[in-house]
C-alpha cells in the first residue's frame, strides 16, 4: 500500500499574489542589523519589535516605489512611519535602495503637517499585501490619525 502521508505546502500569500515576500530579504544583513540597532537606540524596542517596525517601513517604501506616479495616496501608520524614517535618514543607504528598486529615481519624503483619518493607512496595508509583502497588521492598526505624507507622483 502506498504511503499517503500529507506533505506540508510552503506558506503563500493570497493565491493571486503568490508567496509572501519578507522585506528583510531585500536589505543587506549588515545594513539591517545597523538599522535595527538604531531603532533600539532611539526607541524602547527590543530587537524583535525593532525588526518588525523596520520590516514594515521597508515594505511600505518598496510598495511606494513600485507604485510611483500612480497617485494612490499611500500612508503609513505611526509605527510604520518610524521604520520609514529609520530607512530614509540613513541617506546613503536610502539612495542605494532608490537606485536599485526605483529605477534610479530618488523617492522624496514630503510630509504634511495635518494628520488625516480617511482610511488611507488601512488601504495602504492592503496595497502592501497585494504587492506580496508580509504585512504585520498590528503595526498598521494605529491608523486613527495618520498619513501625513504627500501623495505626489515622485514622493511618499
N, C-alpha and C positions, 0 to 999 in steps of 0.2 A: 504494500500500500504506500502511496506517495506521501511525503511529508507536506502537510498543508498549513504549517505554521505561518502566522501573519508576519509580514515584513513591514517595519515602520517606514513611512514616507518622510522625505525631508520636509522641514517646515516651509510653508509658502504663504505668500500674501493672497489676496483675492485672486482667483484664477485669471482674471482679466489683466492683472498687473505683473504676475509672475512672482518669483522668490523675493522675499524682503531683503533689502539692502541695508547694511549697517554703515552709518556714516564713519565709524571708526576705521573701516577698511579703506576709505578714501584719503586718509591722512597718514603721513609718515609717523612711525611709532615714537620717534624722539620728539616730534612736534606735539603729538597727542599728549605725551607724558608731561611736557613743559606746560601746556595749556591747562591740563588737569591740575598741575601744581599751582598755577596762577589762580585758578578758581578756589583752591583750598586755602591759598594765602589770603585772598580778598573777601571770601565769604565763609560762613560757618558750615562748610560742606566737608564730609569725609570723601574719600576717593570714589566711592560708588555714586554718591549724589553729584559730584563734580563731573564724572564721566557721563552721567545721564544728561545733565544740563548741556554739556559741551556737544554731545552727540546730536541733541535736538537742534542746537544752534547751527551746527554744520548741515543737518538735513534741511533746515529752513533755508539757509543760504544757497545750498546746491539746488534746491527747488526754485528759488527766486532766479537763479542763473539760468536754469532750464526754461523758465517762462519769461525771460527778459523781453520786454517790448509788448507783452500781452495785456498790460494794464489790469491785472487781476485783483489789485488791492490787497496783496498778501500782507499779513500782520502776525508777528509772533506774540505769544503770551509774555507776561513779565518775566517769568522764569526762563523761557526760551530766549528772550532778548538778552539776558545775562550771558548766555552762551554765545549769542551772536556778537556781542560786544567783545567778549574774550577773543574771538577769532579775528575780528576786524581791527582791533587795537594792536595786534601783532602784525604791523603793516607790511613788512617784507614777506612774511609767510602768506598773508592775505593776498598780496599782489600775485604771488605764485599760484595760489588757488584760483584766482580770477583768470590768469593766463591759461591754466590747464582746463578749467571747467566752464569758462565764459568766453570762449573764442578770443582770448587776449584782451577782452574789454573789462575795465575796472568797474565793478558793481558798486556804485556810490551808496552811501548811507545818508539819507536826508530825513532825519526825524522831525516830526511836527510837535508843537507844544501841547495842543489839546489831545486828550485821550478820547477814544470813541468806544461805544458799546453797541456795535452794529452786527455782531455775529461774524465779523471777518476773521477772527482768530480761529474759531472752530472750522470755518470754511477753509482756512489755510491748512489746518491739521489734516483735513480730508484731501487736499491737493498734495500735500507732502506724502501721504499714504498712497495716493493714486500714482505718484511718481515712483513708488516702490520702496520708499524709505521706511524704516522702522519708526513708528510713532509711539512715544512714551506718553500716552494720553493724560495721565495725572499731571504732567508738566504743562499741559495746554489748558487745564481747567480753571486757571486764574484769569479767565478772559473777560471778566466783568468790565474793567476799564483799561483796555489795552489797545494796541495797534496804532501807535503814533507815528508810523512810518509813511513816507510819501509813496504813493502808488504810481510813480512815473515810469517811463519806458526804460530808463537805464539806472534806476535806483530802487532801493527797497526801503 
